[in-house]
Amino acid sequence: MLVEMEHLLFEFTIIILLTTAISLLSRKLRLPLVLSYILAGVAIAILGVENGSITHQFLEILSTLGVAFLLFLIGIELNLVELKEVGAPAVFAGVSQFLFTGISGFVLSHIFGFSAIQSVIIAISLTFSSTIIVVKMLNALGDIFSLYGRISIGIMLVQDFIAIFVLIFISLLKVESGIQANQALQLAGITLLKIALLGLITYLFVFAGKRVFGYVAKVSQQEESTELFLLATISWVLAFTFISTSLGLSLEIGAFLAGLSLSSTGFSMEIVAKIKPFRDFFIILFFVLLGTQIEVASFNGLILPIIIFSALVFFGNPFIVQLALKTLGFSQRTNFLSGITVSQIGEFSLIFAAGAHKAGLVSEEIVVLITLVAVLTITMSSYAVMNGELLFTYLKKPLSFISKPRRKRAQAAAADEWKDHVVLIGSGRIGKHLFDILIAESIPVMMIDYDPMMVSKLKKEVEVAAGDGWLAQKKQQNKPQKSQSDYIFPQVEIMYGDIGDTDLFDAVFMKEAKLVVSTINHFEDNLLIIKEAKTRSTATHVWVSANYEYEIDALYEVGADFVFWPHALTREYVGDKLQELLQAKKTYREKIHEKKSR
């Protein structure tokens, strides 16, 4: 036994070191880390490090825990409120992509000669993108809160919901030789009853969770220790997975419901922070274990299916998402950038394929097929997303047939022609604040934003405000508020538009504008705004926002009249406040000193 433990420790150490080395190399090559873990598994299999049955079993146990913790965190972070907030675009695009990829994948699988059940597993595996990878890339680009970023996250959220239901009903796909139709129906009914029972247990545990973790949090605070909180969380997950497996259901269902039962306890942020390191480590081993199952000899006959399925995911998924968003009126650039974020399959696809293999539904060959499709699509997608803006400039014209119809020239909100008005681009915090000031001063304004939901919201606010004879609530400092009788509601137009559409500059009568203010922080867009404004009229003043300090000089060089850097404004404001505080303390000390000296 001691010898086996030493052997296990040695092999596990080699696995971790090799995975670390390959991950560091992948980072230099700017490859996704998920891909590096799978490649590490391939290297481990080639070197024969993981040949020992004990080591393989150990990795299986740890990788299973990784899947459990991943689903637990998804359960605790998912809520219907978030899904409602992303609105119809994400739901419509997500469901459209799922149906398109699923049906296409099933048809192609049948053409390649796979059985019906294999075709179903392959088709479903091709539908799920990688939430982890997409979120990381959007964070790296700083686009997580952009319109396309929010739509992409919404699509991921829809896919996660679908994936959970697919995992719940995977047990219904289990087949046995010679099973009769009535037996299959009986098995389905029993499974549904078990799921309902587990759901009832989850509902009851919601109330228990609030009490248990409330007490644990109180004790942890008194003892000034977080170990008890961590231990309680792990115990909760393992208890649910035990109940789920005891009912003959999957471990994944129990883990997800464990998270769902704690999502409304008020301790979800604390729980997520404690569990994420465990999830990350164990899920790494899951991908490594998948990589060890890939053998060059095992996919000799799968090369063509791998290429075709990868093409379906990489080209087909973005195409159908762009078409879906086009029907909802989004701009071509938003459609394109949202589409390329779903051009890969990810962790749920691999979990689903591995789960189907464990359930005896498919052979290891299918797991290898899905894993290699994941490797190819993750690699290509990562480069595509990180260079999305550059790709769009090259593909804008070829893809113009799926762009929204060109807008007609905008009509003025009032009968008078637009002149000496202000064009505001972006309705964020700064844009909305400037909008309020202009309305308060009765200055005609055109507000442009590329978020249809925000445009709709602002239009409703203006309609209500104009109808009520609204006075701006935000007063200018040291300026008296205008009386109701003196106030005239200005000419206002709020429109949806993407700066990439140059027709927009004519639609907002930019030539006649007195001032153009861009509060968006995209450098290329601001360069275009300055160029278009100054080309139409050199008398038009142009203010733009810089995202980074090095952009300021470049924006002035192309003709900007004023460049504001929000980070610098915040820094100066905070610095001034600190100086005031220090000066106040100094004055207070001086007064105390004066009193003592008397």
Buried (B, 14 or more C-beta within 10 A) or exposed (E): EEEEEEEBEEBBEBBBEBBEEBBEEBEEEEBBBBBBBBBBBBBBBEEEBBEBEEBBEBBBEBBBBBBBBBBBBBBBBBBEEEBEEBBEBBBBBBBBBBEBBBEBBBEBBBEBEBEEBBBBBBBBBBBBBBBBBBBBBBEEBEBBEBBBBBBBBBBBBBBBBBBBEBBBBBBEBBEEEEEEEEEBEEBEEEBBEBBEEBBEBBEEBBEEBBEBBEEBBEEBEEEEEBEBBBEBBBEBBBEBBEBBEEBEBBBBBBBBBBBBBBBEBEBBEBBBEBBEEBBBBBBBBBBBBBBBBBEEEBBEEBEEBBEBBBBBBBEBBBBBBBBBBBEBEBBBBBBBBBBBBBBBBBBBBBBBBBBBBBBEBBEBBBBBBBBBBBBBBBBBBBEBBBEBBEBBEEEBEEBEEBBBEEBEEBEBBEEEEBEEBBBBBBBBEBBBEBBEBBBBBBBBBBBBBBBBBBBEBBBEBBEEBBEEEBBBEEEEEEEEBBEEEEBEBBBBBBBBBBBBBEEBBBBBBBBBBBBBBBBBBBBEBBBBBBBBBBEBBEEBBBBBBBBEEEBBEBBBEBBBBEBBBBEEEEEEEEEEEEEEEEEEEEEEEEEEEEEEEE
